[in-house]
């Protein structure tokens, strides 16, 4: 049975702010669900995803599911699938990160694991992900290995194997920390045909134009913004 906790919005924000000091937490909301749902990922001593029911003045915890090193959350546009990015360096003995897909119950907020999909080989310590506006692909920024992965999304919300993977190149002015690329964030534009990314290792903002195949990637970069 879910552990039900009533807290005010102010208290929730204060608690989240304190959690930032010791753990990553990423928040996503589904405003179309009944009740309105909020999702909070925590790392550290308690690793997993908390589900809250949202109201104007109160937040009520409905559900919690364990998840290994959840560093980013992304909700499918239809509100029925939640993706959890696992910021790990190894999975089943191989050097790669993973993404978990959960079915979301709109009535109870319960999360049911569909599956855990590995990223490309050597794509370790992923940092951020985004679902395309049309809900057909999931893009991931990978710190370890300095790369990006794109996974197709099936009609039931589950993920297929990585369809596109490419590496970032370059370095930054601080050799100790920027000797290689370190992609940190990734978002789609409204057309579903371009990805906008940030790279901490190169001090770079890039725009990737997605063609019909993995090799049709045009990069537009502006440094020292």
RARAGI-V177724 format. One line per field, one symbol per residue. phi: phi as a letter, one per 20 degrees, with the letter a starting at -180 (. if undefined). burial: I if it has 16 or more other C-alpha atoms within 10 Angstrom, else O. A space follows every 50 residues. Layout:
phi: ???
burial: ???
This chain:
phi: .feecdcffffffffffffgfcbfbcdccdfefcffdcccdcdnfddrce ddedcfccccfdabcfbflfdbcbdfgemdcddceeeddbblndeaebcd ddfdefednfddfeaddfefgmedlfdbbbefgemdbcdcedffnlcccc dfdefenfdefgecbbeecobdfegfdcfbfbgccbbeefemdcddcccf fdlcdccdeeefcfeedddcccelf
burial: OOOOOOOOIOOOOOOIOOOOOOIIIIIIIIOOIOIIIIIIIIIOOOIIII IIIIOOOIIIIIIIOOIIIIIIIIIIOOIIIIIIIIIIIIOOOOIIIIII IIIIIIOIIIIOOIOIIIIIOIIIIIIIIIIIIOIIIIIIIIIIIIIIII IIIOOOIIIOOIOIIOOIOOIIOOOOOIOIIIIIIIIIOOOIOIIIIIII IIIIIIIIOIOOOOOOOOOOOOOOO
